[in-house]
Amino acid sequence: MPDQFSNMRFIVNPRAGNRRGDVETTIRQVLGGTGIVFDIIRTEHRGHATELARLAADDGIELVVAVGGDGMLNEVGKGLLERETILGLLPCGSGNGFGRSQGISLDPKRACSALLQADVRPIDVGKIGDDIFFCTAGTGLEVEVSRRYNEMQGNRHGLLTYACLTLDTYRNYTPEPVRITLEEESDLQIRPIILTVANTAQYGYGIQIAPAARPDDGWLDLCIVEDPGFLQLLWHSRRLLTGTIDRMPGVRMLRTHRVQIERNNPVPLQVDGDEVPGKAVLDVCVVPAAIRMALPSSIKP
């Protein structure tokens, strides 16, 4: 029996986009007989996971595991900030950006088994306005794509659906003027179709918006994509899967500890794949080593 965790609590999003079989049964099969005390709790509404995570920390639970996608990781992680409790993840969402970027298996049995021998490492989080993010946050085309994608019903989720939805959204999208103020550079006046601040490399599905981003380096990676035209966008979209987006026309990659994003009016944001309200002026920063996570021992962040 591993000696780093004597108890665990799994917080499950029953509406997660990629439920491979009965994940709760899998958890019981993997942990049964290990001597680890564990329980499983389902969320009932948005924000419930944050409440449950705080209660778990108050109860002295050593490892709290988010069972779901990047949005679920965000909610659970938010409840564990500034606590000693360790955060884990069984990626059962749609895109699973964080899990993929950190080498966490998408197979629930393997991911659960890996928790028994996991390394515990400090992870940065990004802060945007009143929200935090583990993967990405941004304003632009991606907000509308996230909203439309999350509103889709049934089993139509997947990389191809996401790609087609992005191109369709782009055809009717008009970029707004944005002013960016960085500590490290002069102000930028731009009209981006995509403006993403990344703590990890990808949105999900292997789509790498910031290939060099790492959640343990104390930096945020800023990806700015100005409109290259439909044909150029279509041709170069493959670079999102090959880690070469910086070679796409109209793309600028920057690294920063802090950035201010100023728009003419308040518009929604994309935060870890979910749409949230946003202010006209957004202060974004990295919070180094904000939380400790149980990650696969063979993979470094």
Secondary structure, 3 states (H helix, E strand, C coil): CCCCCCEEEEEECCCCCCCCCCHHHHHHHHHCCCCCEEEEEECCCCCHHHHHHHHHHHCCCCEEEEEECHHHHHHHHHHHCCCCCEEEEEECCCCEHHHHHCCCCCCHHHHHHHHCCCEEEEEEEEEECCEEECCEEEEEHHHHHHHHHHHCCCCCCCHHHHHHHHHHHHHCCCCCCEEEEECCCCCEEECEEEEEEECCCEEECCEECCCCCCCCCCCEEEEEEECCCHHHHHHHCCHHHHCCHHHCCCEEEEEECEEEEEECCCCCEEECCEEECCCCEEEEEEEEEEEEEEECCCCCC
